[in-house]
Amino acid sequence: MTGGIARVIFPLSLMAALALWARGYAEAGDGFSAGAVAGVGAALAYVTLDYRDARRRTAARWSRWFLLGGLVVALAVALGPLALGLPPVTHWPPPGAEVRTVGVLELHTAALLDLGIALTVYGAVVSTLDRLFPTFWSG
């Protein structure tokens, strides 16, 4: 029964994480919280499901790429402005300028930075769980 609940809750945690990331600019929420919520859903999957099923559902074989890609995106957004002679973490468009939106998501570099952070957190959580759980479940 707990496995069935985990199969429902994990996709819901991913949707909640996406909502946290997208609404982070209109209300409370951000990339770290989004990655943490998705990571908690992955932890539930690892605790309640068979190891192989949990690996498949959480995309564990891609978790290191999520971690690496998130780090690259976050560092590029944070340090990229230095190449243009601007201070680090200078966001575009600048304050006061019109920001394009898609629904509630405002398209600016802060959204991209938070996406990188969310991917980094989720990738780190799933990578850790994936390395930890084979020692507990031998099958």
mmCIF file of the C-alpha atoms, coordinates in Angstrom:
data_MODEL
# 
_entry.id   MODEL 
# 
loop_
_atom_site.group_PDB 
_atom_site.id 
_atom_site.type_symbol 
_atom_site.label_atom_id 
_atom_site.label_alt_id 
_atom_site.label_comp_id 
_atom_site.label_asym_id 
_atom_site.label_entity_id 
_atom_site.label_seq_id 
_atom_site.pdbx_PDB_ins_code 
_atom_site.Cartn_x 
_atom_site.Cartn_y 
_atom_site.Cartn_z 
_atom_site.occupancy 
_atom_site.B_iso_or_equiv 
_atom_site.pdbx_formal_charge 
_atom_site.auth_seq_id 
_atom_site.auth_comp_id 
_atom_site.auth_asym_id 
_atom_site.auth_atom_id 
_atom_site.pdbx_PDB_model_num 
ATOM 1   C CA . MET A 1 1   ? 0.000  0.000  0.000   1.00 0.00 ? 1   MET A CA 1 
ATOM 2   C CA . THR A 1 2   ? 2.801  2.447  0.808   1.00 0.00 ? 2   THR A CA 1 
ATOM 3   C CA . GLY A 1 3   ? 4.329  1.754  -2.600  1.00 0.00 ? 3   GLY A CA 1 
ATOM 4   C CA . GLY A 1 4   ? 1.068  2.769  -4.276  1.00 0.00 ? 4   GLY A CA 1 
ATOM 5   C CA . ILE A 1 5   ? 0.962  5.966  -2.263  1.00 0.00 ? 5   ILE A CA 1 
ATOM 6   C CA . ALA A 1 6   ? 4.576  6.745  -3.175  1.00 0.00 ? 6   ALA A CA 1 
ATOM 7   C CA . ARG A 1 7   ? 3.767  6.195  -6.860  1.00 0.00 ? 7   ARG A CA 1 
ATOM 8   C CA . VAL A 1 8   ? 1.126  8.928  -6.547  1.00 0.00 ? 8   VAL A CA 1 
ATOM 9   C CA . ILE A 1 9   ? 3.025  11.298 -4.260  1.00 0.00 ? 9   ILE A CA 1 
ATOM 10  C CA . PHE A 1 10  ? 6.302  11.417 -6.207  1.00 0.00 ? 10  PHE A CA 1 
ATOM 11  C CA . PRO A 1 11  ? 4.788  12.976 -9.367  1.00 0.00 ? 11  PRO A CA 1 
ATOM 12  C CA . LEU A 1 12  ? 2.804  15.351 -7.152  1.00 0.00 ? 12  LEU A CA 1 
ATOM 13  C CA . SER A 1 13  ? 6.018  16.418 -5.427  1.00 0.00 ? 13  SER A CA 1 
ATOM 14  C CA . LEU A 1 14  ? 7.544  17.175 -8.830  1.00 0.00 ? 14  LEU A CA 1 
ATOM 15  C CA . MET A 1 15  ? 4.507  19.294 -9.735  1.00 0.00 ? 15  MET A CA 1 
ATOM 16  C CA . ALA A 1 16  ? 4.724  21.123 -6.393  1.00 0.00 ? 16  ALA A CA 1 
ATOM 17  C CA . ALA A 1 17  ? 8.442  21.729 -7.002  1.00 0.00 ? 17  ALA A CA 1 
ATOM 18  C CA . LEU A 1 18  ? 7.701  23.160 -10.437 1.00 0.00 ? 18  LEU A CA 1 
ATOM 19  C CA . ALA A 1 19  ? 5.049  25.428 -8.936  1.00 0.00 ? 19  ALA A CA 1 
ATOM 20  C CA . LEU A 1 20  ? 7.455  26.621 -6.242  1.00 0.00 ? 20  LEU A CA 1 
ATOM 21  C CA . TRP A 1 21  ? 10.079 27.414 -8.843  1.00 0.00 ? 21  TRP A CA 1 
ATOM 22  C CA . ALA A 1 22  ? 7.624  29.223 -11.127 1.00 0.00 ? 22  ALA A CA 1 
ATOM 23  C CA . ARG A 1 23  ? 5.896  31.233 -8.408  1.00 0.00 ? 23  ARG A CA 1 
ATOM 24  C CA . GLY A 1 24  ? 9.105  32.237 -6.682  1.00 0.00 ? 24  GLY A CA 1 
ATOM 25  C CA . TYR A 1 25  ? 8.954  35.724 -8.138  1.00 0.00 ? 25  TYR A CA 1 
ATOM 26  C CA . ALA A 1 26  ? 5.312  36.562 -7.471  1.00 0.00 ? 26  ALA A CA 1 
ATOM 27  C CA . GLU A 1 27  ? 5.085  34.951 -4.020  1.00 0.00 ? 27  GLU A CA 1 
ATOM 28  C CA . ALA A 1 28  ? 7.182  32.897 -1.625  1.00 0.00 ? 28  ALA A CA 1 
ATOM 29  C CA . GLY A 1 29  ? 9.225  30.151 -3.280  1.00 0.00 ? 29  GLY A CA 1 
ATOM 30  C CA . ASP A 1 30  ? 12.572 29.605 -4.913  1.00 0.00 ? 30  ASP A CA 1 
ATOM 31  C CA . GLY A 1 31  ? 14.898 27.113 -6.548  1.00 0.00 ? 31  GLY A CA 1 
ATOM 32  C CA . PHE A 1 32  ? 16.274 25.590 -3.364  1.00 0.00 ? 32  PHE A CA 1 
ATOM 33  C CA . SER A 1 33  ? 12.789 24.894 -2.025  1.00 0.00 ? 33  SER A CA 1 
ATOM 34  C CA . ALA A 1 34  ? 11.766 23.392 -5.361  1.00 0.00 ? 34  ALA A CA 1 
ATOM 35  C CA . GLY A 1 35  ? 14.773 21.067 -5.380  1.00 0.00 ? 35  GLY A CA 1 
ATOM 36  C CA . ALA A 1 36  ? 14.172 20.108 -1.746  1.00 0.00 ? 36  ALA A CA 1 
ATOM 37  C CA . VAL A 1 37  ? 10.494 19.282 -2.332  1.00 0.00 ? 37  VAL A CA 1 
ATOM 38  C CA . ALA A 1 38  ? 11.373 17.140 -5.342  1.00 0.00 ? 38  ALA A CA 1 
ATOM 39  C CA . GLY A 1 39  ? 14.141 15.508 -3.302  1.00 0.00 ? 39  GLY A CA 1 
ATOM 40  C CA . VAL A 1 40  ? 11.723 14.647 -0.481  1.00 0.00 ? 40  VAL A CA 1 
ATOM 41  C CA . GLY A 1 41  ? 9.458  12.976 -3.040  1.00 0.00 ? 41  GLY A CA 1 
ATOM 42  C CA . ALA A 1 42  ? 12.452 10.992 -4.303  1.00 0.00 ? 42  ALA A CA 1 
ATOM 43  C CA . ALA A 1 43  ? 13.357 10.002 -0.738  1.00 0.00 ? 43  ALA A CA 1 
ATOM 44  C CA . LEU A 1 44  ? 9.823  8.712  -0.233  1.00 0.00 ? 44  LEU A CA 1 
ATOM 45  C CA . ALA A 1 45  ? 10.140 6.664  -3.409  1.00 0.00 ? 45  ALA A CA 1 
ATOM 46  C CA . TYR A 1 46  ? 13.445 5.146  -2.263  1.00 0.00 ? 46  TYR A CA 1 
ATOM 47  C CA . VAL A 1 47  ? 12.085 4.306  1.184   1.00 0.00 ? 47  VAL A CA 1 
ATOM 48  C CA . THR A 1 48  ? 8.832  2.701  0.025   1.00 0.00 ? 48  THR A CA 1 
ATOM 49  C CA . LEU A 1 49  ? 9.497  1.241  -3.421  1.00 0.00 ? 49  LEU A CA 1 
ATOM 50  C CA . ASP A 1 50  ? 11.764 -1.485 -4.714  1.00 0.00 ? 50  ASP A CA 1 
ATOM 51  C CA . TYR A 1 51  ? 15.257 -0.102 -5.375  1.00 0.00 ? 51  TYR A CA 1 
ATOM 52  C CA . ARG A 1 52  ? 15.063 -0.617 -9.143  1.00 0.00 ? 52  ARG A CA 1 
ATOM 53  C CA . ASP A 1 53  ? 11.604 0.949  -9.356  1.00 0.00 ? 53  ASP A CA 1 
ATOM 54  C CA . ALA A 1 54  ? 12.731 3.935  -7.298  1.00 0.00 ? 54  ALA A CA 1 
ATOM 55  C CA . ARG A 1 55  ? 15.810 4.395  -9.527  1.00 0.00 ? 55  ARG A CA 1 
ATOM 56  C CA . ARG A 1 56  ? 13.626 4.350  -12.625 1.00 0.00 ? 56  ARG A CA 1 
ATOM 57  C CA . ARG A 1 57  ? 10.983 6.742  -11.278 1.00 0.00 ? 57  ARG A CA 1 
ATOM 58  C CA . THR A 1 58  ? 13.464 9.293  -9.944  1.00 0.00 ? 58  THR A CA 1 
ATOM 59  C CA . ALA A 1 59  ? 15.679 9.212  -13.064 1.00 0.00 ? 59  ALA A CA 1 
ATOM 60  C CA . ALA A 1 60  ? 18.602 8.246  -10.843 1.00 0.00 ? 60  ALA A CA 1 
ATOM 61  C CA . ARG A 1 61  ? 20.843 7.360  -13.769 1.00 0.00 ? 61  ARG A CA 1 
ATOM 62  C CA . TRP A 1 62  ? 20.608 11.012 -14.833 1.00 0.00 ? 62  TRP A CA 1 
ATOM 63  C CA . SER A 1 63  ? 21.009 12.464 -11.329 1.00 0.00 ? 63  SER A CA 1 
ATOM 64  C CA . ARG A 1 64  ? 24.696 13.276 -11.739 1.00 0.00 ? 64  ARG A CA 1 
ATOM 65  C CA . TRP A 1 65  ? 23.868 15.113 -14.966 1.00 0.00 ? 65  TRP A CA 1 
ATOM 66  C CA . PHE A 1 66  ? 21.136 17.074 -13.142 1.00 0.00 ? 66  PHE A CA 1 
ATOM 67  C CA . LEU A 1 67  ? 23.716 17.975 -10.508 1.00 0.00 ? 67  LEU A CA 1 
ATOM 68  C CA . LEU A 1 68  ? 26.396 18.942 -13.009 1.00 0.00 ? 68  LEU A CA 1 
ATOM 69  C CA . GLY A 1 69  ? 23.993 20.784 -15.338 1.00 0.00 ? 69  GLY A CA 1 
ATOM 70  C CA . GLY A 1 70  ? 22.463 22.691 -12.439 1.00 0.00 ? 70  GLY A CA 1 
ATOM 71  C CA . LEU A 1 71  ? 25.889 23.748 -11.213 1.00 0.00 ? 71  LEU A CA 1 
ATOM 72  C CA . VAL A 1 72  ? 26.937 24.889 -14.690 1.00 0.00 ? 72  VAL A CA 1 
ATOM 73  C CA . VAL A 1 73  ? 23.737 26.908 -15.182 1.00 0.00 ? 73  VAL A CA 1 
ATOM 74  C CA . ALA A 1 74  ? 23.908 28.506 -11.717 1.00 0.00 ? 74  ALA A CA 1 
ATOM 75  C CA . LEU A 1 75  ? 27.592 29.388 -12.061 1.00 0.00 ? 75  LEU A CA 1 
ATOM 76  C CA . ALA A 1 76  ? 27.106 30.730 -15.589 1.00 0.00 ? 76  ALA A CA 1 
ATOM 77  C CA . VAL A 1 77  ? 24.300 33.029 -14.449 1.00 0.00 ? 77  VAL A CA 1 
ATOM 78  C CA . ALA A 1 78  ? 26.187 34.085 -11.327 1.00 0.00 ? 78  ALA A CA 1 
ATOM 79  C CA . LEU A 1 79  ? 29.619 34.603 -12.899 1.00 0.00 ? 79  LEU A CA 1 
ATOM 80  C CA . GLY A 1 80  ? 28.708 35.317 -16.541 1.00 0.00 ? 80  GLY A CA 1 
ATOM 81  C CA . PRO A 1 81  ? 28.269 39.050 -15.997 1.00 0.00 ? 81  PRO A CA 1 
ATOM 82  C CA . LEU A 1 82  ? 31.960 39.271 -15.019 1.00 0.00 ? 82  LEU A CA 1 
ATOM 83  C CA . ALA A 1 83  ? 32.833 38.595 -18.677 1.00 0.00 ? 83  ALA A CA 1 
ATOM 84  C CA . LEU A 1 84  ? 30.884 41.743 -19.592 1.00 0.00 ? 84  LEU A CA 1 
ATOM 85  C CA . GLY A 1 85  ? 32.561 43.863 -16.923 1.00 0.00 ? 85  GLY A CA 1 
ATOM 86  C CA . LEU A 1 86  ? 29.493 43.796 -14.661 1.00 0.00 ? 86  LEU A CA 1 
ATOM 87  C CA . PRO A 1 87  ? 29.310 42.723 -11.012 1.00 0.00 ? 87  PRO A CA 1 
ATOM 88  C CA . PRO A 1 88  ? 28.599 39.032 -10.369 1.00 0.00 ? 88  PRO A CA 1 
ATOM 89  C CA . VAL A 1 89  ? 24.939 37.956 -10.279 1.00 0.00 ? 89  VAL A CA 1 
ATOM 90  C CA . THR A 1 90  ? 23.814 40.972 -12.290 1.00 0.00 ? 90  THR A CA 1 
ATOM 91  C CA . HIS A 1 91  ? 20.396 39.989 -13.582 1.00 0.00 ? 91  HIS A CA 1 
ATOM 92  C CA . TRP A 1 92  ? 18.902 40.722 -16.962 1.00 0.00 ? 92  TRP A CA 1 
ATOM 93  C CA . PRO A 1 93  ? 16.643 42.535 -17.658 1.00 0.00 ? 93  PRO A CA 1 
ATOM 94  C CA . PRO A 1 94  ? 17.794 45.167 -15.171 1.00 0.00 ? 94  PRO A CA 1 
ATOM 95  C CA . PRO A 1 95  ? 15.521 46.480 -12.384 1.00 0.00 ? 95  PRO A CA 1 
ATOM 96  C CA . GLY A 1 96  ? 12.730 48.676 -13.683 1.00 0.00 ? 96  GLY A CA 1 
ATOM 97  C CA . ALA A 1 97  ? 12.821 47.210 -17.199 1.00 0.00 ? 97  ALA A CA 1 
ATOM 98  C CA . GLU A 1 98  ? 9.889  45.329 -18.659 1.00 0.00 ? 98  GLU A CA 1 
ATOM 99  C CA . VAL A 1 99  ? 10.084 41.600 -18.035 1.00 0.00 ? 99  VAL A CA 1 
ATOM 100 C CA . ARG A 1 100 ? 8.490  39.113 -20.413 1.00 0.00 ? 100 ARG A CA 1 
ATOM 101 C CA . THR A 1 101 ? 6.255  36.537 -18.807 1.00 0.00 ? 101 THR A CA 1 
ATOM 102 C CA . VAL A 1 102 ? 4.837  33.116 -19.569 1.00 0.00 ? 102 VAL A CA 1 
ATOM 103 C CA . GLY A 1 103 ? 1.858  32.756 -17.250 1.00 0.00 ? 103 GLY A CA 1 
ATOM 104 C CA . VAL A 1 104 ? 3.188  33.593 -13.782 1.00 0.00 ? 104 VAL A CA 1 
ATOM 105 C CA . LEU A 1 105 ? 6.798  32.851 -14.749 1.00 0.00 ? 105 LEU A CA 1 
ATOM 106 C CA . GLU A 1 106 ? 8.879  35.937 -15.360 1.00 0.00 ? 106 GLU A CA 1 
ATOM 107 C CA . LEU A 1 107 ? 11.631 35.299 -17.889 1.00 0.00 ? 107 LEU A CA 1 
ATOM 108 C CA . HIS A 1 108 ? 14.802 36.763 -16.441 1.00 0.00 ? 108 HIS A CA 1 
ATOM 109 C CA . THR A 1 109 ? 18.123 35.415 -15.284 1.00 0.00 ? 109 THR A CA 1 
ATOM 110 C CA . ALA A 1 110 ? 16.940 34.993 -11.687 1.00 0.00 ? 110 ALA A CA 1 
ATOM 111 C CA . ALA A 1 111 ? 14.535 32.295 -12.925 1.00 0.00 ? 111 ALA A CA 1 
ATOM 112 C CA . LEU A 1 112 ? 17.427 30.593 -14.700 1.00 0.00 ? 112 LEU A CA 1 
ATOM 113 C CA . LEU A 1 113 ? 19.596 30.809 -11.571 1.00 0.00 ? 113 LEU A CA 1 
ATOM 114 C CA . ASP A 1 114 ? 16.833 29.226 -9.491  1.00 0.00 ? 114 ASP A CA 1 
ATOM 115 C CA . LEU A 1 115 ? 16.393 26.477 -12.082 1.00 0.00 ? 115 LEU A CA 1 
ATOM 116 C CA . GLY A 1 116 ? 20.097 25.693 -11.796 1.00 0.00 ? 116 GLY A CA 1 
ATOM 117 C CA . ILE A 1 117 ? 19.849 25.602 -8.007  1.00 0.00 ? 117 ILE A CA 1 
ATOM 118 C CA . ALA A 1 118 ? 16.769 23.337 -8.123  1.00 0.00 ? 118 ALA A CA 1 
ATOM 119 C CA . LEU A 1 119 ? 18.489 20.902 -10.478 1.00 0.00 ? 119 LEU A CA 1 
ATOM 120 C CA . THR A 1 120 ? 21.604 20.899 -8.300  1.00 0.00 ? 120 THR A CA 1 
ATOM 121 C CA . VAL A 1 121 ? 19.659 20.149 -5.122  1.00 0.00 ? 121 VAL A CA 1 
ATOM 122 C CA . TYR A 1 122 ? 17.522 17.426 -6.731  1.00 0.00 ? 122 TYR A CA 1 
ATOM 123 C CA . GLY A 1 123 ? 20.551 15.850 -8.404  1.00 0.00 ? 123 GLY A CA 1 
ATOM 124 C CA . ALA A 1 124 ? 22.500 15.851 -5.140  1.00 0.00 ? 124 ALA A CA 1 
ATOM 125 C CA . VAL A 1 125 ? 19.631 14.296 -3.163  1.00 0.00 ? 125 VAL A CA 1 
ATOM 126 C CA . VAL A 1 126 ? 18.931 11.561 -5.718  1.00 0.00 ? 126 VAL A CA 1 
ATOM 127 C CA . SER A 1 127 ? 22.637 10.807 -6.229  1.00 0.00 ? 127 SER A CA 1 
ATOM 128 C CA . THR A 1 128 ? 23.083 10.437 -2.485  1.00 0.00 ? 128 THR A CA 1 
ATOM 129 C CA . LEU A 1 129 ? 20.011 8.217  -2.116  1.00 0.00 ? 129 LEU A CA 1 
ATOM 130 C CA . ASP A 1 130 ? 21.065 6.111  -5.070  1.00 0.00 ? 130 ASP A CA 1 
ATOM 131 C CA . ARG A 1 131 ? 24.499 5.491  -3.564  1.00 0.00 ? 131 ARG A CA 1 
ATOM 132 C CA . LEU A 1 132 ? 23.119 4.900  -0.076  1.00 0.00 ? 132 LEU A CA 1 
ATOM 133 C CA . PHE A 1 133 ? 20.197 2.547  -0.691  1.00 0.00 ? 133 PHE A CA 1 
ATOM 134 C CA . PRO A 1 134 ? 21.939 -0.405 -2.393  1.00 0.00 ? 134 PRO A CA 1 
ATOM 135 C CA . THR A 1 135 ? 23.655 -1.019 0.952   1.00 0.00 ? 135 THR A CA 1 
ATOM 136 C CA . PHE A 1 136 ? 20.252 -1.348 2.642   1.00 0.00 ? 136 PHE A CA 1 
ATOM 137 C CA . TRP A 1 137 ? 18.343 -3.243 -0.063  1.00 0.00 ? 137 TRP A CA 1 
ATOM 138 C CA . SER A 1 138 ? 20.257 -6.105 -1.582  1.00 0.00 ? 138 SER A CA 1 
ATOM 139 C CA . GLY A 1 139 ? 17.899 -7.141 -4.321  1.00 0.00 ? 139 GLY A CA 1 
# 
